[in-house]
């Protein structure tokens, strides 16, 4: 019976007795051979080396040797190979020896994975302690992989390792306990040998730090299992000893006996090289299923897989396509020669990689790959292959399962490079995409339709956004015009000449009934892909141009209206000046006549009525001037109720008698406002209300009250501040407005009046004025129910100086007055009034004569009263010359109206008082 020998330096350590030794016994029984376990029990070198030489003497059929990093073992291994005995190193390699192969874990990769796992447990930050750095090549490789990978996490601090940690569980426990006392902020521990992991777990549980300090280790054997089940060890990295034990024996056995599957003769199977059998990550969650997943059945599978691979390799080794085989975990166990040409990996480099490192799979393709690995399902799809240098190329992949005893045990993958096909497809697609991109980037509606059937053949993005997506195959007149028959303006019959050739471009303008927009259309015949002529239309939206044309007409009308208003204002000023002079004579002489007429007589009463009429005429002139005056905004505290009262006086004279005016004034609060602009607002709202009632008449009501604004109203008008506001309501019983009109009434140039009756600027100006005063305006209206405009102005808490009017006696005096006016009747009137009051009056109708008189006798006069508008020299110029002669002479300037002079300018010139005509006796 053939003898195979398993040689280790720690033959009775749990890492082997728990898993490797039972596998060897099963294999011996399965293959009817003897497998001897030899070596040292206590890590001594001499028995370990002696076991190799003893096996050579016994002429064993093969050796499985666990390397231990001693130079003494190298000559023994070489002696075995020289004697014709196949030697495979298991678990740990023997560098420098002539062994045939190393089968075990890629510790460098496992160490890197351990670093990533610990970083994830620590959320990428914290202090870490390393334990169990045994001086073995495999464990040193794991340490290097860990240190290199953990350095990628800048917030993880790895403490300096403690020496001499390979002394058992107790030593590891004491080291961890001391470290936690010195570093209470320790967050993680990593162990690289079989003893320090359980020792660290023991320390954590005793100190109550289990689960608080994250612990990962190697091995998942008896010492580690209880701590894995309790969760004290968060993860253990297991080297799949069943797999590499079984595979090592199978390779040596097949080397000696050949393969039935391939017909190989003994010694023909190449077992040189390294084989990475991978590792498992064991946690609390999967510890119960761990034993079954690492059973003898799983290990024996690798033998059957290797036999299939031998057969596969004989068939596909030299094919042009990339061919690989993978086990049930997706790890590549075979690659053909094309792998280097396709991906840059040699066959040996490719073995051990995961399939997903060679192919960039989508989620669906990952699922299909997993199905193939675990079921009898073949799959085909296109994906991307990844080269060793990181570049990629497209491939078509065919996946077939590898089966063993009706169970899937992996798969084969054949990949064809489809770069050229993809390149051709891409060029075609790119050309098509470029055409569509150009077409879709044009900011115009473009479509193609059949000249005979009117069927829509092509549309661009802009067209689809305008008319919808479902356009293709339908008649153009239906989808673009909502017509049941071809459009009356259709140009199809003009696009081809009598010979059936394109006749040029038809250009026309029109408004589309669906979009409501104006377009300029360019129609022409072009040849379609099938050779027929079709209609191509490019339609550009010119609605904005049309709107600008309308707006230009409106602006011209507004300019004409503004010029007309300016002319009216100028005319009103001139009329006011002359009318005030006339009123001065009427009012003045009436007051003199009243003074001479006994009270109680009918003549006295009649003259009082004349005086009242003159006063009303004076107020009317003031209101006309207020309405026509163009001034900058001058904000000052004003009482809105007074402006309302003044406006209503003017309105009563201008509105038809069919409009009844009522008022409810409940507020005397003040606002910081420009009285002229507020006057304009009230006048505009009231005249608009009256216009709404001009046909049938009605009721115009003006309300004024104080309200407190807050809550939802302020939320709807966020530019307002909560507080007390003056609320002005203008209510009419006119025809009202529908919602479409209501939404636009504040738009500039929008008007519902007939042509020539309005410019559409009134409410836009009103809104601008109210907002500039920190207020707002709202409107409520329904068709046939009238309208209500609500104006809100913020109240200012400030005292208003109210003029106290009393019937005190008219003051008299004896001073000497020089009175100048170019109207003879007015100087005579002024002389009579002033002399009746006791003053000595000298009159002149020429400003030049008055200046000459004053120059001759500057001390003769105590006061000068002069008109503003006079020939040769205006009143303000005369006043300046008089004050140059005598600086202390007081001057009163009177005017019916003047754009040149104002009260402020008069005061700046040194004029003591500024009075607007007509002047009454009391003034």
C-alpha positions in Angstrom: 0.0 0.0 0.0 1.3 3.4 -0.9 2.4 5.7 1.9 2.1 9.5 1.9 3.4 11.6 4.7 2.2 14.8 6.3 5.1 16.6 8.1 4.7 19.5 10.5 6.6 21.2 13.2 3.5 21.4 15.5 1.7 18.2 14.6 -0.7 18.3 17.5 -1.7 22.0 17.4 -5.5 22.5 17.1 -5.0 24.3 13.7 -4.2 20.8 12.3 -5.8 18.3 14.6 -9.2 19.9 14.2 -9.4 20.0 10.5 -6.3 18.8 8.5 -5.9 15.4 10.2 -9.5 14.2 9.8 -9.3 15.1 6.1 -6.1 13.1 5.7 -7.8 10.0 7.3 -10.8 10.3 5.0 -8.5 10.7 2.0 -6.4 7.6 3.0 -9.6 5.6 3.2 -11.0 7.0 0.0 -7.9 6.3 -2.1 -6.8 3.1 -0.2 -3.5 4.5 0.8 -1.6 5.2 4.0 -1.1 8.8 5.2 1.3 9.2 8.0 1.5 12.3 10.3 5.0 13.0 11.4 7.3 15.8 12.6 7.6 17.6 15.9 5.0 18.2 18.7 6.8 21.1 20.3 8.2 23.1 17.4 11.6 21.5 17.7 13.6 21.5 14.5 15.5 18.2 14.8 12.4 15.9 14.8 10.9 18.0 12.0 13.9 17.6 9.7 14.4 13.9 10.7 10.8 13.1 9.7 11.7 14.1 6.1 14.8 11.9 6.0 12.9 9.0 7.5 10.3 9.3 4.8 13.0 9.2 2.1 14.3 6.0 3.7 10.8 4.5 3.6 10.5 5.6 -0.1 7.1 7.2 0.5 4.9 8.0 -2.5 4.8 11.8 -1.7 5.3 14.4 1.0 3.2 17.3 2.2 5.4 19.5 4.3 4.4 22.6 6.3 7.3 25.0 6.1 8.6 26.6 9.3 11.2 29.1 8.2 14.3 27.1 9.2 17.2 26.7 6.8 17.8 23.2 8.1 14.7 21.9 6.3 15.8 23.0 2.8 18.5 20.3 2.3 16.0 17.6 3.5 13.3 18.7 1.0 15.8 18.9 -1.9 17.0 15.4 -1.0 13.4 14.1 -1.2 12.9 15.7 -4.6 16.3 14.4 -5.9 15.2 10.9 -4.9 12.1 11.2 -7.1 9.5 11.9 -4.3 7.1 14.7 -5.2 7.0 17.4 -2.4 4.3 20.0 -2.0 4.6 22.7 0.7 1.3 23.3 2.5 0.1 26.3 4.6 3.6 27.8 4.8 6.2 27.7 2.1 9.9 26.7 2.2 11.7 29.4 0.1 14.9 28.3 -1.6 13.9 24.6 -1.7 13.2 22.6 -4.8 9.7 21.7 -3.7 7.2 21.2 -6.6 4.5 23.6 -5.5 3.2 25.7 -2.6 -0.5 25.3 -1.8 -2.1 27.6 0.7 -3.3 31.1 1.5 -2.1 34.2 -0.1 -1.2 35.9 3.2 -0.4 39.2 1.6 -4.0 39.4 0.2 -5.5 38.2 3.4 -3.6 40.8 5.5 -4.8 43.5 3.2 -8.4 42.2 3.6 -8.0 42.1 7.4 -7.0 45.8 7.4 -10.2 46.7 5.4 -12.4 44.6 7.7 -11.0 46.2 10.9 -11.3 49.7 9.4 -14.9 49.1 8.6 -15.5 47.9 12.2 -13.9 51.1 13.5 -15.7 53.4 11.1 -12.2 54.3 9.7 -10.8 55.9 12.9 -9.2 54.8 16.2 -6.1 53.3 17.9 -5.1 49.8 17.0 -2.8 47.2 18.7 -1.1 44.4 16.7 -0.4 41.0 18.3 1.3 37.7 17.4 3.9 38.7 14.8 5.5 35.2 14.5 8.7 35.1 12.5 7.2 32.9 9.7 7.3 33.9 6.1 3.5 33.5 5.6 2.6 35.4 8.7 5.1 38.1 7.9 3.5 38.5 4.5 0.1 38.9 6.2 1.6 41.6 8.5 3.0 43.4 5.4 -0.3 43.3 3.7 -2.1 44.6 6.7 0.3 47.4 7.4 0.3 48.6 3.7 -3.5 48.6 3.5 -4.2 50.1 7.0 -1.9 53.1 6.1 -4.6 54.1 3.6 -6.8 55.1 6.5 -5.3 58.3 7.9 -7.5 58.4 11.0 -6.4 55.0 12.2 -3.3 55.0 14.5 -1.4 51.7 14.7 0.6 51.4 17.9 4.1 50.1 18.0 4.0 46.3 18.2 5.0 44.5 21.4 7.8 42.0 21.0 7.8 38.3 22.1 4.1 37.7 21.8 4.3 34.1 20.6 4.3 32.7 24.1 0.7 31.5 24.5 -2.7 32.7 25.4 -1.8 33.8 28.9 1.0 36.1 27.7 -1.3 37.7 25.1 -4.0 38.3 27.8 -1.5 40.1 30.1 -0.2 42.2 27.2 -3.7 43.3 26.3 -4.7 44.1 29.9 -1.6 46.2 30.4 -2.2 48.0 27.1 -5.8 48.9 28.0 -4.7 50.4 31.3 -2.1 52.5 29.5 -4.4 53.3 26.5 -8.0 53.3 27.6 -8.9 54.8 24.2 -7.8 51.6 22.4 -10.4 50.8 19.7 -9.1 47.7 17.9 -6.8 44.7 18.1 -5.5 42.5 15.3 -3.9 39.1 15.9 -1.7 37.2 13.4 -1.1 33.9 15.2 -3.4 31.2 16.7 -2.8 32.0 20.4 -2.9 35.8 20.8 -6.5 36.1 19.4 -8.1 34.0 22.2 -5.7 35.6 24.7 -6.9 39.1 23.7 -10.5 38.0 23.8 -10.0 36.6 27.3 -8.6 39.9 28.5 -11.4 42.0 26.9 -14.1 39.8 28.6 -12.4 40.1 32.0 -12.1 43.9 31.8 -15.6 44.3 30.5 -14.4 45.7 27.2 -15.8 43.0 24.9 -17.7 44.5 22.0 -16.2 47.9 22.9 -12.8 47.1 21.5 -13.0 45.4 18.0 -10.9 42.2 17.7 -10.0 40.3 14.5 -7.6 37.3 14.3 -6.5 34.4 12.2 -7.8 30.8 12.5 -11.3 29.7 13.5 -10.5 26.6 15.4 -11.4 25.4 18.9 -9.7 28.2 20.9 -11.4 30.9 18.8 -14.9 29.4 18.4 -16.3 30.3 21.8 -15.3 33.9 21.4 -16.6 34.0 17.9 -20.0 32.8 19.1 -20.1 35.4 21.9 -19.0 38.1 19.5 -15.9 39.1 21.5 -13.9 38.1 18.4 -15.6 40.2 15.6 -14.0 38.3 12.7 -11.6 35.4 12.2 -9.8 34.8 8.9 -9.7 31.1 8.2 -7.2 29.6 5.7 -9.4 26.7 4.3 -7.1 24.0 5.7 -9.4 21.3 4.4 -9.0 22.6 0.9 -5.3 23.0 0.7 -4.8 19.6 2.6 -7.0 17.8 0.2 -5.6 19.6 -2.9 -2.0 18.9 -1.9 -2.7 15.2 -1.6 -4.7 15.0 -4.8 -2.1 16.8 -6.9 0.6 14.4 -5.6 -1.7 11.4 -6.1 -2.6 12.4 -9.6 1.1 13.0 -10.4 1.8 9.4 -9.4 -1.2 7.8 -11.0 -2.2 10.0 -14.0 -5.7 11.2 -14.5 -8.5 9.0 -15.7 -10.4 12.0 -17.0 -7.6 13.0 -19.4 -5.8 9.8 -20.0 -2.5 11.4 -18.7 0.2 9.0 -17.9 1.8 9.1 -14.4 4.2 12.0 -14.0 2.7 14.0 -16.9 0.6 16.3 -14.7 2.5 19.6 -14.0 2.1 20.5 -10.3 4.7 23.3 -10.3 3.8 26.8 -9.2 1.8 28.3 -6.4 -1.9 27.8 -5.7 -3.9 30.2 -3.6 -6.7 28.3 -1.9 -8.2 31.5 -0.5 -9.6 32.2 3.0 -12.9 32.5 4.8 -14.1 35.3 7.1 -15.8 33.7 10.1 -18.1 35.8 12.3 -20.8 35.3 15.0 -23.4 35.2 12.2 -21.9 32.4 10.1 -19.9 30.3 12.7 -22.7 27.7 12.9 -22.5 27.0 9.1 -18.7 27.3 9.0 -17.9 23.6 9.7 -20.3 22.3 7.0 -18.9 24.7 4.4 -15.3 23.5 5.1 -16.1 19.8 5.0 -14.3 16.9 3.3 -16.9 16.9 0.5 -15.9 20.5 -0.3 -12.2 19.6 -0.3 -12.7 16.5 -2.5 -14.5 18.7 -5.0 -11.2 20.3 -5.9 -9.8 17.0 -7.0 -12.7 16.4 -9.4 -12.4 20.0 -10.6 -8.7 19.6 -11.3 -9.5 16.5 -13.5 -12.1 18.5 -15.5 -9.6 21.3 -15.9 -7.0 18.9 -17.3 -9.5 17.9 -19.9 -10.6 21.5 -20.6 -7.0 22.7 -20.9 -6.2 20.1 -23.5 -9.0 21.5 -25.7 -8.8 25.3 -25.2 -5.2 26.0 -24.3 -4.4 27.3 -27.7 -7.7 28.8 -28.9 -7.7 32.5 -29.9 -10.4 33.5 -27.3 -9.7 34.1 -23.7 -10.7 31.0 -21.7 -10.7 30.7 -17.9 -12.3 28.3 -15.4 -13.4 29.3 -11.9 -14.5 27.4 -8.8 -17.9 27.9 -7.1 -16.6 31.0 -5.3 -15.6 32.7 -8.6 -11.9 32.2 -8.0 -10.0 31.5 -11.2 -8.3 28.1 -11.2 -7.3 27.9 -14.8 -6.5 30.4 -17.6 -5.3 29.7 -21.1 -2.4 31.3 -23.0 -4.6 33.9 -24.5 -5.1 35.5 -21.1 -1.8 37.2 -21.4 -2.6 38.5 -24.9 -6.0 39.7 -23.9 -5.5 41.0 -20.3 -1.8 41.1 -19.7 -1.8 38.4 -17.0 0.3 35.3 -17.3 -1.5 32.0 -16.7 0.0 31.8 -13.2 -0.9 35.4 -12.4 -4.5 34.9 -13.4 -5.0 31.8 -11.2 -6.2 33.0 -7.8 -7.9 36.1 -9.2 -11.7 36.5 -8.8 -13.7 36.5 -12.0 -14.9 40.0 -11.1 -11.3 41.2 -11.1 -11.1 40.2 -14.8 -14.6 41.3 -15.9 -16.5 44.5 -15.0 -19.9 43.1 -14.4 -23.2 44.9 -14.0 -25.6 43.9 -11.2 -27.6 41.8 -13.6 -24.5 40.1 -15.0 -23.2 39.4 -11.5 -26.5 37.7 -10.8 -26.2 35.7 -14.0 -22.6 34.7 -13.1 -23.7 33.5 -9.7 -26.5 31.5 -11.2 -24.0 29.8 -13.5 -21.6 29.1 -10.6 -24.3 27.4 -8.5 -26.8 26.0 -11.1 -26.8 24.3 -14.4 -27.5 27.4 -16.4 -25.4 28.7 -19.3 -25.4 32.5 -20.0 -24.2 34.8 -22.8 -23.8 38.6 -22.5 -21.6 41.5 -23.5 -19.4 43.1 -20.8 -16.0 44.7 -20.3 -12.8 42.9 -19.6 -10.2 44.6 -17.4 -6.5 44.4 -18.3 -3.7 44.2 -15.8 -2.8 47.9 -16.4 -6.3 49.0 -15.6 -7.4 49.6 -19.2 -10.5 47.8 -20.6 -12.0 46.5 -23.8 -15.5 45.1 -24.7 -16.0 41.3 -24.9 -18.7 38.8 -25.6 -18.9 36.3 -22.7 -20.2 32.7 -22.8 -20.4 31.0 -19.4 -21.0 27.3 -18.9 -21.2 25.4 -15.6 -18.6 22.8 -14.5 -20.5 19.9 -12.9 -19.6 17.1 -10.6 -22.0 14.4 -9.7 -24.9 16.5 -11.0 -23.9 19.5 -8.8 -22.5 22.7 -10.1 -18.9 23.2 -9.0 -17.8 26.2 -10.9 -17.8 27.4 -14.5 -15.8 28.0 -17.7 -15.8 31.4 -19.4 -15.0 32.0 -23.1 -14.6 35.7 -23.9 -14.2 37.1 -27.4 -12.8 40.6 -28.1 -15.5 42.6 -29.9 -13.6 45.9 -29.9 -13.7 46.2 -33.7 -17.4 45.5 -33.9 -18.1 47.9 -31.1 -16.0 50.5 -32.8 -18.0 50.2 -36.0 -21.2 50.3 -34.1 -20.0 53.3 -32.2 -19.0 55.2 -35.3 -22.5 54.6 -36.7 -24.2 55.5 -33.5 -21.9 58.6 -33.1 -22.9 59.8 -36.5 -26.6 59.3 -35.8 -26.2 60.9 -32.4 -24.3 63.9 -33.8 -27.1 64.4 -36.4 -29.8 64.2 -33.7 -27.7 66.5 -31.4 -27.5 69.1 -34.1 -31.1 68.7 -34.9 -32.2 68.9 -31.2 -29.9 71.8 -30.4 -31.6 74.1 -32.9 -34.0 76.4 -31.1 -36.7 76.0 -33.8 -39.5 73.6 -34.6 -38.3 71.2 -37.3 -40.2 68.3 -38.8 -40.4 66.2 -42.0 -43.6 64.9 -43.5 -44.8 63.0 -46.6 -45.9 65.3 -49.4 -48.8 63.0 -50.4 -50.1 61.5 -47.1 -48.9 64.4 -44.8 -47.6 61.7 -42.4 -45.0 63.0 -39.9 -41.7 61.2 -40.4 -39.3 63.0 -38.1 -39.4 65.7 -35.4 -36.7 67.4 -33.4 -36.7 67.9 -29.6 -38.0 71.5 -29.8 -40.9 70.3 -31.9 -41.8 67.5 -29.4 -41.6 69.9 -26.5 -44.0 72.2 -28.3 -46.6 69.7 -29.5 -46.0 66.4 -27.5 -44.1 63.2 -28.0 -46.8 61.2 -29.8 -46.4 62.7 -33.3 -44.8 60.1 -35.6 -47.1 58.6 -38.3 -49.9 61.1 -37.8 -51.0 63.8 -40.3 -49.1 67.1 -39.8 -52.3 69.1 -40.1 -53.8 67.1 -37.2 -50.9 67.2 -34.7 -49.7 70.7 -35.5 -52.9 72.5 -36.3 -55.7 70.4 -34.8 -57.4 70.3 -38.2 -59.3 67.4 -39.8 -58.2 68.4 -43.4 -54.9 69.8 -44.8 -54.4 73.5 -43.9 -55.5 76.2 -46.3 -52.1 77.8 -46.2 -50.3 74.4 -46.9 -47.3 74.9 -49.2 -46.9 71.3 -50.3 -48.1 72.0 -53.9 -45.5 74.8 -54.2 -42.4 72.8 -53.1 -42.0 70.8 -56.4 -41.9 72.3 -59.9 -43.7 70.9 -62.9 -40.8 68.4 -63.5 -41.1 67.1 -59.9 -37.9 68.7 -58.7 -37.5 70.9 -55.6 -38.7 74.4 -56.4 -37.0 76.4 -53.7 -37.9 77.7 -50.3 -41.4 79.0 -49.3 -41.3 81.6 -46.5 -44.4 82.6 -44.7 -45.6 83.9 -41.3 -48.6 82.6 -39.3 -50.0 82.1 -35.9 -50.4 78.6 -34.6 -53.8 77.8 -33.1 -52.4 75.2 -30.6 -49.4 77.1 -29.1 -50.8 80.6 -29.7 -47.4 81.7 -31.0 -46.3 83.4 -34.2 -43.9 81.6 -36.4 -41.9 82.4 -39.6 -41.8 79.1 -41.6 -39.3 77.9 -44.1 -40.6 75.0 -46.2 -38.7 73.1 -48.9 -38.6 69.7 -50.5 -35.7 67.4 -49.7 -34.9 63.8 -50.7 -35.7 61.2 -47.9 -33.7 58.0 -47.2 -35.9 55.9 -49.5 -35.5 58.4 -52.4 -38.8 60.1 -52.3 -39.2 63.9 -51.9 -40.6 65.0 -48.5 -41.5 68.3 -46.9 -39.0 69.8 -44.5 -40.2 72.7 -42.4 -38.2 74.9 -40.0 -40.4 77.1 -38.0 -38.9 79.9 -35.8 -40.9 81.4 -33.0 -41.3 85.2 -33.6 -43.9 85.8 -30.9 -41.4 88.0 -29.0 -40.8 90.1 -32.1 -44.6 90.5 -32.6 -44.9 91.4 -28.9 -42.2 94.0 -29.3 -43.9 95.5 -32.3 -47.1 95.8 -30.2 -45.2 97.1 -27.3 -43.5 99.7 -29.6 -46.9 100.9 -30.7 -48.1 101.0 -27.1 -45.0 102.9 -26.0 -45.6 105.4 -28.9 -49.1 105.8 -27.7 -47.9 106.3 -24.1 -45.3 108.8 -25.3 -48.0 110.7 -27.1 -50.2 110.6 -24.0 -47.3 111.8 -21.9 -46.6 114.6 -24.3 -50.3 115.5 -24.2 -50.3 115.4 -20.4 -47.2 117.6 -20.4 -49.0 120.1 -22.7 -52.1 120.0 -20.5 -49.9 120.6 -17.4 -48.3 123.6 -19.1 -51.6 124.9 -20.3 -53.1 124.3 -16.8 -50.3 126.4 -15.3 -50.8 129.3 -17.6 -54.6 129.2 -17.2 -54.2 128.9 -13.4 -52.0 132.0 -13.3 -54.5 134.1 -15.3 -57.5 132.6 -13.5 -56.0 133.3 -10.1 -55.4 136.9 -11.1 -59.0 137.2 -12.1 -60.1 135.4 -8.9 -58.0 137.8 -6.9 -60.0 140.7 -8.2 -63.3 138.9 -7.8 -62.6 137.8 -4.2 -60.8 140.9 -3.2 -63.5 143.4 -4.4 -66.2 141.2 -3.0 -64.6 141.3 0.5 -64.4 145.1 0.3 -68.0 145.3 -0.8 -69.0 142.9 2.1 -67.1 145.1 4.5 -69.1 148.1 3.4 -72.5 146.3 3.3 -74.5 146.0 6.5 -74.9 142.4 7.7 -78.4 140.9 7.4 -79.2 142.6 4.1 -79.9 140.6 1.0 -77.0 142.3 -0.7 -74.7 141.1 2.1 -76.0 137.6 1.7 -75.6 137.7 -2.1 -72.0 138.9 -1.8 -71.2 136.1 0.6 -72.4 133.6 -2.0 -70.2 135.3 -4.5 -67.3 134.9 -2.1 -68.0 131.2 -1.5 -68.1 130.6 -5.2 -64.8 132.4 -5.6 -63.3 130.2 -2.8 -64.6 127.1 -4.6 -63.0 128.3 -7.8 -59.8 128.9 -6.0 -59.8 125.3 -4.6 -60.6 123.9 -8.0 -57.6 125.7 -9.5 -55.4 124.3 -6.7 -56.6 120.7 -7.4 -56.0 121.1 -11.2 -52.4 122.3 -10.4 -52.0 119.3 -8.0 -53.2 116.9 -10.7 -51.0 118.3 -13.4 -47.8 119.0 -11.4 -44.8 116.7 -12.2 -42.6 116.6 -9.0 -40.1 114.2 -7.5 -41.3 112.0 -4.6 -41.3 114.1 -1.4 -42.1 111.9 1.6 -43.4 113.5 4.8 -46.0 112.7 7.4 -49.4 113.4 5.9 -52.9 112.5 7.0 -54.5 110.4 4.3 -58.0 111.5 5.2 -57.2 115.0 4.2 -55.9 113.9 0.8 -59.1 111.8 0.3 -61.2 114.8 1.1 -59.3 117.1 -1.3 -59.6 114.4 -4.1 -63.3 113.9 -3.6 -63.9 117.7 -4.1 -62.3 117.5 -7.5 -64.1 114.2 -8.3 -67.5 115.6 -7.5 -67.0 118.2 -10.2 -65.8 115.8 -12.8 -67.9 112.6 -12.4 -71.3 112.2 -14.0 -74.3 112.7 -11.8 -75.3 109.0 -12.4 -72.4 108.0 -10.1 -73.2 108.5 -6.5 -70.2 109.1 -4.2 -70.2 108.1 -0.5 -67.5 107.9 2.0 -66.8 106.3 5.4 -63.7 107.9 6.9 -62.7 106.1 10.2 -59.0 107.0 10.3 -57.0 110.1 10.9 -53.7 108.3 11.0 -50.6 109.6 9.3 -48.4 107.9 6.7 -45.0 108.8 5.4 -46.0 109.7 1.9 -45.8 112.0 -1.1 -49.2 113.8 -1.0 -49.2 114.4 -4.7 -48.6 110.8 -5.5 -51.2 109.6 -3.1 -53.6 112.1 -4.6 -52.8 110.5 -8.0 -53.5 107.0 -6.7 -56.9 107.9 -5.3 -57.8 109.9 -8.4 -56.8 107.0 -10.7 -58.7 104.3 -8.6 -61.8 106.5 -8.5 -61.8 107.4 -12.2 -61.3 103.7 -13.1 -64.3 102.8 -10.8 -66.4 105.6 -12.4 -65.5 104.3 -15.8 -66.7 100.8 -14.8 -70.1 102.4 -14.1 -70.3 104.9 -17.0 -73.0 102.9 -18.8 -75.5 102.2 -16.1 -74.3 104.5 -13.3 -73.8 103.2 -9.7 -72.4 103.7 -6.3 -68.7 104.8 -5.7 -67.7 104.3 -2.0 -64.5 105.3 -0.4 -63.6 103.8 3.0 -60.7 104.7 5.2 -59.8 102.7 8.4 -56.9 101.4 10.4 -56.1 97.6 10.4 -53.5 95.4 11.9 -51.7 93.1 9.4 -50.0 89.9 10.3 -50.3 86.1 10.0 -51.3 84.7 6.6 -51.6 88.2 5.0 -47.9 88.9 5.7 -47.0 85.4 4.5 -48.7 86.2 1.2 -47.0 89.6 1.0 -43.5 88.9 2.5 -42.2 92.4 1.5 -44.5 93.9 4.2 -43.8 94.1 7.9 -46.4 93.2 10.5 -48.1 96.2 12.1 -50.7 98.9 11.8 -51.7 100.0 8.3 -54.1 102.6 6.9 -56.6 100.7 4.6 -58.1 102.7 1.8 -61.0 100.9 0.0 -62.4 102.1 -3.3 -65.6 100.2 -4.1 -67.7 100.3 -7.2 -70.9 98.6 -8.4 -69.7 98.4 -12.0 -69.4 95.4 -14.4 -66.6 93.7 -12.5 -63.8 91.6 -14.0 -63.2 87.9 -14.9 -60.2 86.1 -13.5 -58.1 86.3 -16.7 -58.4 90.1 -16.7 -57.9 90.3 -12.9 -54.6 88.5 -13.2 -53.2 91.2 -15.6 -54.6 94.5 -14.5 -51.3 95.6 -13.0 -49.3 94.7 -16.1 -47.9 97.8 -17.9 -49.9 98.7 -21.1 -52.8 96.4 -20.2 -56.1 98.1 -20.6 -59.8 97.1 -21.1 -60.8 100.5 -22.3 -61.6 101.3 -25.9 -58.8 102.5 -28.2 -58.0 106.1 -27.3 -59.5 106.0 -23.8 -56.5 104.7 -21.9 -52.9 103.8 -22.1 -52.9 100.9 -19.7 -50.3 102.6 -17.4 -52.7 103.8 -14.7 -52.8 100.7 -12.4 -49.1 99.9 -13.1 -48.2 103.3 -11.9 -50.5 103.0 -8.9 -48.9 99.7 -7.9 -45.4 101.2 -8.2 -46.4 104.2 -6.1 -47.9 102.1 -3.3 -44.9 99.7 -3.2 -42.5 102.6 -3.1 -44.4 103.8 0.0 -43.9 100.4 1.7 -47.4 99.3 1.1 -49.4 97.0 -1.2 -52.6 96.9 -3.1 -55.1 94.0 -3.6 -58.2 93.7 -5.7 -61.4 91.7 -5.4 -63.8 91.4 -8.3 -66.3 89.1 -10.0 -67.9 89.6 -13.4 -71.1 91.5 -12.8 -70.5 92.1 -9.1 -68.3 95.2 -9.1 -64.8 95.6 -7.8 -63.0 96.5 -4.6 -59.5 97.9 -4.5 -57.7 97.8 -1.2 -54.7 100.0 -0.6 -52.5 99.4 2.5 -50.1 102.1 3.7 -48.0 101.7 6.9 -49.0 104.0 9.8 -46.3 106.2 11.3 -46.6 106.9 15.0 -45.8 110.6 14.7 -47.6 113.7 15.7 -48.9 115.9 12.9 -49.0 119.6 13.3 -52.6 120.6 12.8 -53.3 124.1 11.8 -55.6 125.8 14.3 -58.0 128.0 12.5 -59.7 130.7 14.5 -61.8 133.8 13.7 -59.2 136.1 15.3 -59.5 139.8 14.2 -57.6 140.7 11.0 -54.3 142.4 12.0 -53.9 146.1 11.3 -50.9 148.4 11.2 -49.3 151.7 10.2 -46.2 150.5 8.3 -45.3 151.7 4.8 -45.8 149.2 2.0 -44.6 149.2 -1.6 -47.1 147.1 -3.6 -46.1 146.0 -7.2 -48.2 144.1 -9.8 -48.5 144.5 -13.5 -52.3 144.2 -13.2 -53.8 147.7 -12.5 -56.9 146.3 -10.9 -54.9 144.2 -8.5 -52.6 147.0 -7.3 -55.7 149.2 -6.8 -57.4 146.3 -4.9 -54.3 145.7 -2.8 -54.0 149.4 -1.9 -57.7 149.6 -0.8 -57.5 146.5 1.4 -54.2 147.5 3.0 -55.2 151.1 3.6 -58.4 149.9 5.2 -56.2 148.1 7.6 -54.3 151.2 8.4 -51.2 150.7 6.3 -49.6 153.4 4.1 -49.4 152.0 0.5 -47.4 153.0 -2.5 -48.3 151.1 -5.7 -46.5 150.5 -9.0 -47.5 148.5 -12.1 -43.9 148.3 -13.3 -41.1 146.4 -11.6 -38.5 148.6 -13.2 -40.2 151.8 -11.8 -40.6 150.2 -8.4 -36.8 149.4 -8.4 -36.0 153.0 -9.3 -38.3 154.3 -6.6 -36.7 152.0 -4.0 -33.2 153.0 -5.1 -34.1 156.7 -4.5 -35.7 156.2 -1.1 -34.7 152.8 0.3 -35.6 153.7 3.9 -39.1 155.0 2.9 -40.6 151.5 3.0 -41.1 148.9 5.8 -42.4 146.0 3.5 -42.5 145.1 -0.2 -45.2 143.0 -1.8 -44.6 142.0 -5.4 -46.1 139.8 -8.1 -43.9 137.1 -9.6 -44.8 137.2 -13.3 -44.2 140.7 -14.7 -42.7 142.1 -17.9 -39.1 143.3 -17.9 -38.2 142.0 -14.5 -39.8 139.0 -12.6 -40.7 139.3 -8.9 -37.8 137.1 -7.7 -35.2 139.2 -9.6 -36.8 142.4 -8.2 -36.6 141.0 -4.7 -33.0 140.1 -5.1 -32.1 143.6 -6.3 -34.1 145.2 -3.5 -32.3 143.1 -0.8 -29.0 143.9 -2.4 -29.8 147.6 -1.8 -31.2 147.1 1.6 -30.6 143.7 3.1 -33.2 143.9 5.9 -36.2 144.8 3.7 -38.8 142.1 4.1 -40.3 141.0 0.7 -43.6 139.0 0.1 -43.8 137.3 -3.3 -47.2 136.6 -4.8 -48.1 134.4 -7.8 -51.0 132.8 -9.5 -48.7 130.0 -10.8 -45.1 129.7 -11.8 -42.9 126.8 -12.7 -39.8 129.0 -11.9 -40.5 129.7 -8.2 -41.5 127.6 -5.3 -41.9 128.3 -1.6 -38.6 126.6 -0.9 -36.7 128.5 -3.6 -38.2 131.8 -2.4 -37.0 131.2 1.1 -33.6 130.3 -0.2 -33.5 133.7 -1.9 -34.2 135.4 1.4 -37.8 136.2 0.6 -39.8 136.3 3.8 -43.1 134.9 2.6 -44.5 133.2 -0.5 -48.3 133.5 -1.2 -50.4 131.9 -3.9 -53.1 133.9 -5.5 -56.0 134.6 -5.2 -55.2 136.5 -1.9 -58.0 137.1 0.5 -58.1 139.9 3.0 -57.2 137.8 6.0 -54.0 136.6 4.2 
